[in-house]
């Protein structure tokens, strides 16, 4: 399983990690996390503590059954809960247990800040992500996301003097982004 380090110190699935960092940018600083991706052994430890009613142990699913083991769940620090209540859903971070204010899971299809996905997910992108090609797919995804990010930055920065140059550059970036999406789509066929 491929995981990516995030700025709070934990690790997440690469797409969840990208979303987490986008959310931190909107928050204005790193959002504190208490628990991110867990190994089977870590989940087992938490589960055993929970079923034994040990002090300090919250509800935990049996090992092998938690989204924390798949890299898509985060337990957030309390100082960010209020902000997450207002903005977390828009970034695709959804509360799945009404009793756990801290626990959210990343649902890509609900992420309004994800630029590329809609045409791709229909072609099985999410399914393909789970297969052995996911590392290659992730590289392309990242390139494409970066190209679109540069394009957006350029539109934001464009002024009269730069406009002609920017138009040329933006065409190149659009081509680059389309090539990336094309490669991803091809893999999902
Ligand atoms: Zn959790």
Boltz pocket constraint, residues with backbone or C-beta under 6 A from the ligand:
constraints:
  - pocket:
      binder: B
      contacts: [[A, 35], [A, 68], [A, 73], [A, 74], [A, 75], [A, 102], [A, 103], [A, 104]]
      max_distance: 6.0
